[in-house]
Amino acid sequence: MNTVRVTEKAASIDALAPTLSTVERPVPAEGQCLVEVHSAGVNPSDVKAALGAMPHAVWPRTPGRDYAGVVIDGPAHLVGKEVWGSGGELGIRRDGTHSRYLLIDTAAVREKPSTVTMLEAGAVGVPFITAYEGLRRAGLPQAGDVVLVCGGNGKVGQATIQLATRAGARVFAIERTREAYIGHASGQVDMIDASTQDIAAYVRDKTGGHGADIVYNTVGSPYFEQANQALATGGRQIFISTIDRAVPFDIFTFYRGQHTYVGIDTLALDSLACARILDALAPGFADGSLRPFPVLADTVYALKDAVLGYRAVLGGARERVVLQPALQAAESA
C-alpha cells in the first residue's frame, strides 16, 4: 500500500475515504528525480482540495504538498541525498507527496539541512514558505520595525514570528483569548488578548503612537478593521486567508495612511518557486536561528491511517500532522 488515491471530491470529512493503492516504482524522465518520501505534512489545503474546495484540482490524484525523503533515482550526484520540498501544484494539479514515491523536477530538489530531522523537515514547507513569501512581498522586516501577527500561535503565525524576531523587529501577536506564545522566537513576543484588549490602541500605546509597520493577518476579516487602525504610516498588511470575503473599507484612511495590502496564495508557487524560498530559509535552520515545528508522536500517522490525519487537520489540530509513507511501506514488506 504505497499511495493515497482520492478519486473524487467528498461532500464531508466522513465521506472522505481515500483508497490506498499499490503502485509500481515510477521511473523518472529526463530532468526528474524519484524521491522516496519519509515524511509528508498534512496541510489544510490538502484536505480542502479533497473536499472539492479547490476548483482547479484534478481528479483522481494523490494529495500532499510538503515532503522530506531520499532521492533513489535520477542524476548520480543526487542519489542518496536527503531532500525536502513543497509545491503549490503538488497534490492539486498533479500527484503529490502522500505516497511512498514522488516524481519531482530535478531543478526543484534541495538537500535538507542536517540540523533538521527527516520527520521535522516534512512539516516545514507550507507554513514557512507562506510566512516568508508574505514578508518578502511586503518588504522583509528590519531591526526596529514593528510587526503585528494576527493568529500568532498558528503555524504561519509562528513562522512569521520566527522570521521577524530573527531580523530584530519588535513583535506583537494576537490570539482570540489570553495565552502565551508557544513557538520559538529570537526575541520577546508581546501577546494581545483580542477578547479583552483593544488591539490598535494597545499597539499604538506600546510604540509611542507609531503603530505596526507590518501586519501579517493570517485570519483575515475578524481582525481587518483593528489591523488597519494599528497600521503605521506607510504600513503594510498581508493576507493569506479570511472568513468573510467582504469587509468595510475606508479608502480615505487607506490612501492618507499610505498603506499597502499584500495578498499571498502559495498554491500559485510551484515546486521550483518553493525551492528558491527554501534556499533563503535553509541557512537559518542550519545555524539554529530558525527552528522546525515539533512533531509529536500522536500527530504522526501511517499512510493507511491518512484519513485520520486529514480529520485531525480539518478539526483544527494545533500541531503539525505528518504522514510517514516510507515507514509504512517498510512495515508492509
Beta strands, then each sheet from edge to edge (+ up, - down):
strand 1: 3-5
strand 2: 19-21
strand 3: 32-42
strand 4: 67-73
strand 5: 82-85
strand 6: 101-105
strand 7: 110-111
strand 8: 146-150
strand 9: 170-175
strand 10: 189-193
strand 11: 212-217
strand 12: 231-239
strand 13: 260-263
strand 14: 300-301
strand 15: 321-323
sheet 1: 1+ 2-
sheet 2: 6+ 3- 4+ 5- 7+
sheet 3: 6+ 3- 15+ 14+
sheet 4: 10+ 9+ 8+ 11+ 12+ 13+
end
